[in-house]
Amino acid sequence: MDIKSVESSYARWAPVYDKTFGAVTSAGRRRTVGFINDHGGSVLEVGVGTGLSLPHYKAGVTITGIDFSEDMLAKARQRVAEKSLGNVAALLQMDARQLDFADNSFDTIAAMHVLSVVPEPERVMSEIARVLKPGGKVVISNHFKRSQGVLASIERFSAPFANVLGWHSDFAIDQVLQEDRLRLELQQSLPPFGMMTFLVLSKLRNN
């Protein structure tokens, strides 16, 4: 999927995202934010979208959100203003493949249902590892492809339509786990029907 396709796809989805994809991904969002609230600190949310997660962070957590889509960010900024979310430090338009932050900037990085959307997810994971502090956590919720069953067949059928749908239905978990500065700590299945996966990775302290 190329970056222009991502931009045009999410311009189309922005008006209805909260009631469509937003509803399907709510379990992953709740699980991710709940985990982060227990750890606190400075948080980068990669692919903040319309900001559905932002009201659920506790006051002691400082959030910076980025997204490539200005249409999505406009809705996120409106949400922050309407709900007076003072712990949201910034919402920035940015390409996740080239983060405009210094090395070791954040205690925690959240990536909720974004890694199967971005071009070059391995490059995104490399940037995430770079800006994460040693010992920090990457908290991910995402859909990953299956090797068998009805859902696997649907994923294979949908794969050629990635640019239209706005996400890769056949996204492999190995593309997330191959970054050698990050170690997998936790992996869990999430609703609906175990379609989503929750991951926690930590950055090695000697990197």
Phi and psi in degrees as a GROMACS rama.xvg file:
@    title "Ramachandran Plot"
@    xaxis  label "Phi"
@    yaxis  label "Psi"
@TYPE xy
-93.2749  162.768  ASP-2
-66.1928  -32.2527  ILE-3
-67.5641  -35.8432  LYS-4
-66.0599  -39.2567  SER-5
-60.3356  -47.1075  VAL-6
-61.2675  -48.0165  GLU-7
-69.4457  -37.2158  SER-8
-62.4784  -45.7194  SER-9
-79.1156  -18.9312  TYR-10
-64.5122  -37.7677  ALA-11
-70.7419  -40.1676  ARG-12
-79.1985  -24.4933  TRP-13
-49.9527  -44.599  ALA-14
-64.7989  -26.0264  PRO-15
-119.607  6.27913  VAL-16
-58.5775  -45.3913  TYR-17
-59.46  -34.9709  ASP-18
-94.4295  -2.97787  LYS-19
-114.546  -92.9366  THR-20
-58.6991  -36.5822  PHE-21
-58.7878  -39.4055  GLY-22
-69.7579  -42.0947  ALA-23
-65.2966  -32.6071  VAL-24
-96.8799  11.7711  THR-25
-64.2873  -35.9772  SER-26
-64.2318  -42.8897  ALA-27
-65.0594  -37.1308  GLY-28
-65.903  -45.0727  ARG-29
-63.0193  -42.603  ARG-30
-65.4484  -42.2543  ARG-31
-65.7769  -50.2389  THR-32
-65.326  -37.6698  VAL-33
-59.8977  -42.9261  GLY-34
-63.3565  -45.3805  PHE-35
-65.4743  -38.4242  ILE-36
-60.8609  -28.5131  ASN-37
-76.2468  -14.0259  ASP-38
-111.645  -28.554  HIS-39
68.0101  -163.303  GLY-40
88.3184  -162.953  GLY-41
-90.8725  132.92  SER-42
-123.883  134.647  VAL-43
-106.814  122.171  LEU-44
-102.149  111.151  GLU-45
-86.2597  121.618  VAL-46
77.7856  53.9839  GLY-47
-68.51  -20.236  VAL-48
60.3544  -133.592  GLY-49
-83.8727  5.23601  THR-50
79.4687  25.3469  GLY-51
-57.9004  -33.048  LEU-52
-78.8594  -22.9374  SER-53
-58.7756  -40.4848  LEU-54
-67.3326  -12.5977  PRO-55
-96.4022  -7.66029  HIS-56
-74.2123  142.456  TYR-57
-75.1962  162.902  LYS-58
-60.5399  -30.4258  ALA-59
-78.2673  -1.72742  GLY-60
-100.909  126.464  VAL-61
-99.3656  123.009  THR-62
-114.123  132.605  ILE-63
-112.481  126.947  THR-64
-113.86  141.135  GLY-65
-127.775  152.829  ILE-66
-159.05  151.461  ASP-67
-80.6081  -25.3757  PHE-68
-89.2282  116.683  SER-69
-67.2496  -30.4443  GLU-70
-63.6988  -42.4394  ASP-71
-66.1026  -44.9494  MET-72
-62.0568  -34.8846  LEU-73
-59.3392  -41.4163  ALA-74
-70.0885  -36.7174  LYS-75
-64.3822  -43.0421  ALA-76
-64.4479  -37.9944  ARG-77
-63.2803  -41.1484  GLN-78
-62.9015  -43.4745  ARG-79
-61.5791  -43.385  VAL-80
-66.2229  -45.1636  ALA-81
-65.2918  -34.2164  GLU-82
-101.124  4.1232  LYS-83
50.6369  55.0931  SER-84
-86.3426  89.0081  LEU-85
-71.5551  -15.1039  GLY-86
-88.1353  1.4495  ASN-87
-88.3999  107.546  VAL-88
-75.0562  -38.2751  ALA-89
-164.251  149.593  ALA-90
-126.824  114.097  LEU-91
-124.17  140.491  LEU-92
-79.1882  123.678  GLN-93
-160.985  147.876  MET-94
-87.6107  120.914  ASP-95
-66.0867  -12.8499  ALA-96
-79.7004  -10.8641  ARG-97
-148.101  80.2074  GLN-98
-75.2163  133.971  LEU-99
-91.9119  56.8699  ASP-100
-134.978  153.266  PHE-101
-71.1933  160.472  ALA-102
-55.9814  146.31  ASP-103
57.6765  45.769  ASN-104
-91.3439  -27.6525  SER-105
-125.108  146.942  PHE-106
-74.952  -36.2008  ASP-107
-142.595  144.403  THR-108
-126.742  128.335  ILE-109
-104.662  135.977  ALA-110
-135.308  95.6219  ALA-111
-105.467  108.962  MET-112
56.8509  39.54  HIS-113
-120.293  -25.8781  VAL-114
-69.7297  -23.6794  LEU-115
-89.0634  6.73968  SER-116
-106.048  -39.2574  VAL-117
-75.7061  149.078  VAL-118
-69.2093  150.608  PRO-119
51.393  61.6913  GLU-120
-59.8141  -29.5126  PRO-121
-63.5713  -38.597  GLU-122
-67.8444  -37.0356  ARG-123
-63.3048  -43.9751  VAL-124
-63.3979  -34.7489  MET-125
-64.5675  -41.2387  SER-126
-67.9019  -39.0301  GLU-127
-59.0753  -46.4602  ILE-128
-62.5134  -36.1518  ALA-129
-65.5083  -44.6844  ARG-130
-88.1692  -4.66373  VAL-131
-84.1045  138.413  LEU-132
-68.8861  147.765  LYS-133
-56.014  133.243  PRO-134
85.6294  -7.94563  GLY-135
-74.4827  169.306  GLY-136
-113.582  140.465  LYS-137
-106.21  122.758  VAL-138
-115.165  119.86  VAL-139
-124.812  135.713  ILE-140
-126.522  133.596  SER-141
-165.097  162.425  ASN-142
-93.5471  134.628  HIS-143
-125.709  149.319  PHE-144
-66.729  154.139  LYS-145
-106.296  157.107  ARG-146
-94.5173  -16.4954  SER-147
-154.042  166.588  GLN-148
96.2533  177.318  GLY-149
-62.7314  -42.7813  VAL-150
-63.6022  -35.0539  LEU-151
-62.9157  -39.1446  ALA-152
-65.9494  -41.0961  SER-153
-64.1376  -40.9779  ILE-154
-61.6881  -43.3496  GLU-155
-65.7467  -38.1996  ARG-156
-65.7692  -38.6982  PHE-157
-78.7721  -21.1688  SER-158
-52.6345  -42.7012  ALA-159
-65.9576  -12.1648  PRO-160
-101.437  22.4862  PHE-161
-55.9953  -43.0238  ALA-162
-66.9641  -27.8623  ASN-163
-81.5421  -45.5367  VAL-164
-69.5384  -33.4618  LEU-165
92.6461  8.99582  GLY-166
-158.253  158.472  TRP-167
-90.8229  114.085  HIS-168
-74.0486  -18.9642  SER-169
-110.416  38.0814  ASP-170
-76.5896  126.244  PHE-171
-91.7633  138.858  ALA-172
-64.0069  -25.9565  ILE-173
-60.0509  -27.0361  ASP-174
-68.1979  -20.2699  GLN-175
-92.3679  -34.1699  VAL-176
-90.896  -0.234564  LEU-177
-88.7749  -4.61009  GLN-178
-70.0596  116.791  GLU-179
-77.1575  -7.25791  ASP-180
-87.1885  -5.91958  ARG-181
-118.891  140.226  LEU-182
-118.66  132.616  ARG-183
-70.6998  128.16  LEU-184
-110.13  -32.5069  GLU-185
-151.278  138.569  LEU-186
-140.824  125.21  GLN-187
-139.643  149.1  GLN-188
-83.9025  148.174  SER-189
-128.132  156.562  LEU-190
-67.8498  163.104  PRO-191
-84.0652  137.399  PRO-192
60.5343  26.3933  PHE-193
68.4663  18.423  GLY-194
-68.1631  -30.4718  MET-195
-104.116  156.103  MET-196
-127.4  139.194  THR-197
-107.679  127.961  PHE-198
-128.679  143.274  LEU-199
-125.722  125.711  VAL-200
-121.727  148.187  LEU-201
-119.068  148.205  SER-202
-86.2859  128.466  LYS-203
-60.5991  142.123  LEU-204
-76.1953  -15.3911  ARG-205
-95.9778  17.2506  ASN-206
